[in-house]
Amino acid sequence: GNSVTQMEGPVTLSEEAFLTINCTYTATGYPSLFWYVQYPGEGLQLLLKATKADDKGSNKGFEATYRKETTSFHLEKGSVQVSDSAVYFCALIRTGANSKLTFGKGITLSVRP
Amino acid sequence: DTEVTQTPKHLVMGMTNKKSLKCEQHMGHRAMYWYKQKAKKPPELMFVYSYEKLSINESVPSRFSPECPNSSLLNLHLHALQPEDSALYLCASSRGYGLDTIYFGEGSWLTVV
């Protein structure tokens, strides 16, 4: 079956530090990959996505590249801000009828001033 | 516009009460979802409606009763809930079930007392 593995958290960084959050996946076929972010007290927001190998998703300074050879979709940001403090979920969907969205466990990021 | 609107944002109910959660989207999406999320965990799928028909029920107890009055609206009727049902309930939608990106609402925070 499909699965998503995220690095263990939580992660605490100082403002302006470089961020990498690892995500690897197992899936049959050619899944679409997503990063969702959940700010405190809020719902899930789509942060970025990639639908095929070598695609790069980007938004709000965050980037992730769909690497089929390493089955990875690591999230990066060059300079984090306090406002980036949130829970980040990596997810995949194996595109096709009746496919479910599969989430990783999520990782909490705290950015200190 | 990628907005899914949920009401109410907060709900406190007793174990003998009957209440409903409401969800609306105007993106022309034909798949709508209910998820349940406990603190710091990924969302868990409860129900999927595709073209206004219930497609998936993930073995959810009958005290949760979904309804899809039309292609834009999704309700979750609640009756005789237990304290362990306290959670964030997320509505979501997508162009089709298993197709492309799933967009989430802000959620309804439910507390059962």
Contacts between the chains, C-beta under 8 A, distances in Angstrom:
chain1	res1	chain2	res2	distance
A	32	B	100	7.0
A	32	B	101	7.6
A	34	B	101	7.0
A	36	B	104	7.4
A	42	B	106	5.9
A	42	B	107	7.3
A	43	B	6	7.6
A	43	B	88	7.6
A	43	B	90	5.7
A	43	B	104	5.0
A	43	B	105	5.4
A	43	B	106	4.1
A	43	B	107	4.1
A	44	B	43	6.9
A	44	B	90	6.6
A	44	B	92	8.0
A	44	B	104	4.1
A	45	B	104	7.2
A	46	B	2	7.4
A	46	B	101	6.2
A	46	B	103	6.4
A	46	B	104	7.7
A	49	B	101	6.0
A	51	B	100	7.9
A	87	B	40	6.8
A	89	B	42	5.7
A	91	B	42	8.0
A	93	B	98	6.8
A	93	B	102	7.4
A	94	B	98	7.8
A	95	B	98	6.7
A	95	B	99	6.6
A	95	B	100	7.2
A	96	B	98	5.4
A	97	B	97	6.9
A	97	B	98	5.0
A	97	B	99	8.0
A	98	B	55	7.1
A	98	B	56	7.7
A	98	B	97	5.9
A	98	B	98	5.1
A	99	B	97	7.7
A	99	B	98	3.6
A	100	B	45	6.0
A	100	B	56	7.9
A	100	B	98	7.8
A	101	B	45	7.5
A	101	B	102	5.4
A	103	B	42	3.5
A	103	B	43	6.6
A	104	B	42	6.9
A	105	B	41	7.6
A	105	B	42	6.3
A	106	B	40	6.9
A	106	B	41	7.1
A	106	B	42	5.5
A	108	B	40	6.9
